[in-house]
Amino acid sequence: QVQLVESGGGLVQAGGSLRLSCSASGSIFSVGSMAWYRQAPGKQRELVARITSGGSMNYADSVKGRFTISRDNAKNTVYLQMNSLKAEDLGVYYCNAVVGRFTPRDYWGQGTQVTVSS
């Protein structure tokens, strides 16, 4: 019923920038927080950044000062601006959103690959 589609991943050099986008479609209503997670090869998926419906943001310590999360509620889209990329930022980045007023649940995108060369 709800689909999240990420875009903007790719190959970048260390120190470079990349902007990820995630657009939601389908039965969209009462969208709560939206977030970006990432998973490096052989590692657990981890929270990178989250933004609430009210616009409050929080970040993993490893990306503070380098990444910025934002959202456009009219477009049902969340963004992740990534600057000063490091090799350790490599991984598959997944979009997450909480949707539903009476029966809220988490939805996940298919993921977009981010590769940082050094």
PAMI-214101 format. One record per residue (C-alpha): x, y negated, z; residue in one letter. Coordinates in pm, whole numbers, plus 50000, padded with zeros to 5 digits. Layout:
(lummi (X,Y,Z),A)
...
% end
This chain:
(lummi (50000,50000,50000),Q)
(lummi (50290,49767,50074),V)
(lummi (50606,49767,49870),Q)
(lummi (50929,49585,49942),L)
(lummi (51173,49536,49657),V)
(lummi (51526,49409,49714),E)
(lummi (51743,49240,49456),S)
(lummi (52066,49046,49438),G)
(lummi (52314,49311,49538),G)
(lummi (52630,49372,49344),G)
(lummi (53007,49361,49345),L)
(lummi (53182,49057,49487),V)
(lummi (53532,48967,49595),Q)
(lummi (53622,48921,49958),A)
(lummi (53549,48563,50054),G)
(lummi (53275,48536,49796),G)
(lummi (52903,48487,49833),S)
(lummi (52590,48677,49748),L)
(lummi (52220,48608,49792),R)
(lummi (51978,48893,49852),L)
(lummi (51605,48867,49799),S)
(lummi (51321,49091,49909),C)
(lummi (50968,49047,49782),S)
(lummi (50664,49219,49927),A)
(lummi (50363,49319,49722),S)
(lummi (50042,49512,49773),G)
(lummi (49812,49483,50072),S)
(lummi (49994,49195,50234),I)
(lummi (49842,49034,50540),F)
(lummi (49948,48937,50889),S)
(lummi (50319,48963,50816),V)
(lummi (50527,48951,51127),G)
(lummi (50902,48963,51143),S)
(lummi (51116,49037,50841),M)
(lummi (51468,49163,50859),A)
(lummi (51773,49289,50678),W)
(lummi (51951,49607,50775),Y)
(lummi (52257,49765,50623),R)
(lummi (52410,50108,50619),Q)
(lummi (52771,50176,50538),A)
(lummi (52874,50520,50413),P)
(lummi (52874,50771,50696),G)
(lummi (52740,50522,50948),K)
(lummi (52410,50445,51118),Q)
(lummi (52182,50180,50978),R)
(lummi (52227,49854,51167),E)
(lummi (52035,49531,51201),L)
(lummi (52200,49242,51018),V)
(lummi (51949,48963,51063),A)
(lummi (51587,48913,51158),R)
(lummi (51345,48624,51121),I)
(lummi (51011,48607,51300),T)
(lummi (50686,48477,51158),S)
(lummi (50755,48156,51347),G)
(lummi (51098,48114,51192),G)
(lummi (51317,48220,51482),S)
(lummi (51633,48392,51368),M)
(lummi (51882,48629,51517),N)
(lummi (52195,48785,51372),Y)
(lummi (52437,49061,51438),A)
(lummi (52751,48923,51599),D)
(lummi (52957,49040,51304),S)
(lummi (52774,48811,51060),V)
(lummi (52706,48504,51272),K)
(lummi (52826,48190,51101),G)
(lummi (52851,48365,50766),R)
(lummi (52500,48492,50686),F)
(lummi (52172,48303,50682),T)
(lummi (51827,48458,50674),I)
(lummi (51524,48266,50551),S)
(lummi (51173,48335,50429),R)
(lummi (50912,48195,50195),D)
(lummi (50574,48303,50326),N)
(lummi (50391,48178,50018),A)
(lummi (50595,48420,49809),K)
(lummi (50610,48696,50070),N)
(lummi (50984,48689,50027),T)
(lummi (51279,48702,50263),V)
(lummi (51632,48604,50167),Y)
(lummi (51978,48671,50298),L)
(lummi (52251,48428,50200),Q)
(lummi (52586,48594,50256),M)
(lummi (52900,48382,50257),N)
(lummi (53263,48460,50332),S)
(lummi (53203,48825,50259),L)
(lummi (53440,49080,50405),K)
(lummi (53520,49435,50307),A)
(lummi (53336,49559,50614),E)
(lummi (53014,49405,50481),D)
(lummi (52998,49683,50223),L)
(lummi (52689,49898,50233),G)
(lummi (52332,49943,50123),V)
(lummi (52117,49657,50241),Y)
(lummi (51756,49732,50326),Y)
(lummi (51467,49493,50363),C)
(lummi (51226,49549,50650),N)
(lummi (50892,49389,50728),A)
(lummi (50624,49434,50991),V)
(lummi (50281,49415,50833),V)
(lummi (49933,49449,50980),G)
(lummi (49733,49283,51253),R)
(lummi (49542,49579,51398),F)
(lummi (49769,49862,51293),T)
(lummi (50109,49701,51238),P)
(lummi (50388,49912,51100),R)
(lummi (50732,49880,50954),D)
(lummi (50787,49888,50580),Y)
(lummi (51118,49942,50409),W)
(lummi (51260,49858,50073),G)
(lummi (51460,50098,49860),Q)
(lummi (51787,49923,49934),G)
(lummi (52035,49727,49728),T)
(lummi (52406,49801,49711),Q)
(lummi (52658,49542,49820),V)
(lummi (53021,49612,49737),T)
(lummi (53303,49386,49849),V)
(lummi (53643,49424,49689),S)
(lummi (53962,49327,49870),S)
% end
